[in-house]
Amino acid sequence: MASPQLQNLMKRYGVTTMKDLRVAVAKEYSEMFLDPGEKPFRPSDMDGTIDEMLEAEYQRIEGGAYDN
């Protein structure tokens, strides 16, 4: 079973697998940070970025961002 952080990220990106999460993050980061014509980020290179996103998600959870 995936951690709460990973579940939140997958829900945010509308995906159900790590493979799809890597693809979604690579696409988003390519659109955000690259100019048209530049080589897009590869999904296989997104693990470090996803680790940082998971840490940030952990901090949001611990900080009560999802408390009602």
C-alpha positions in Angstrom: 0.0 0.0 0.0 1.3 3.4 -0.9 2.1 6.0 1.7 -0.4 8.8 2.4 2.1 11.2 0.6 2.2 9.1 -2.5 -1.5 8.6 -2.5 -2.0 12.4 -2.4 0.4 13.0 -5.2 -1.2 10.3 -7.4 -4.6 11.8 -6.7 -3.4 15.3 -7.5 -2.0 14.1 -10.9 -4.9 11.7 -11.6 -2.8 8.6 -11.9 -2.7 5.2 -10.3 0.8 3.9 -10.9 4.4 5.2 -10.3 5.0 4.9 -14.0 2.1 7.2 -14.8 3.2 9.6 -12.0 6.7 9.9 -13.6 5.2 10.6 -17.0 2.8 13.3 -15.5 5.6 15.0 -13.5 8.0 15.0 -16.5 5.3 16.5 -18.7 4.4 19.2 -16.2 8.0 20.1 -15.5 8.8 20.2 -19.2 5.9 22.6 -19.8 6.9 24.8 -16.8 10.6 25.0 -17.2 11.6 24.4 -20.9 11.2 26.6 -23.9 9.5 25.2 -27.0 11.8 23.0 -29.0 14.0 22.0 -26.0 14.2 18.3 -25.3 11.6 17.4 -22.7 12.4 15.8 -19.3 12.4 12.1 -19.3 10.0 10.2 -17.0 12.9 8.0 -15.9 14.7 11.1 -14.5 11.9 12.2 -12.3 12.5 10.0 -9.2 14.5 12.7 -7.5 11.9 15.3 -8.2 9.2 13.0 -7.0 11.2 12.3 -3.8 11.2 16.1 -3.1 7.5 16.3 -3.8 6.9 13.5 -1.4 8.9 15.2 1.3 6.9 18.4 0.7 3.7 16.4 0.9 4.9 14.9 4.2 5.5 18.3 5.6 1.9 19.4 4.5 0.4 16.4 6.2 2.4 16.9 9.4 1.7 20.6 9.4 -2.1 19.9 9.4 -2.8 21.2 5.9 -5.4 18.4 5.4 -7.0 18.6 8.9 -10.6 19.6 8.9 
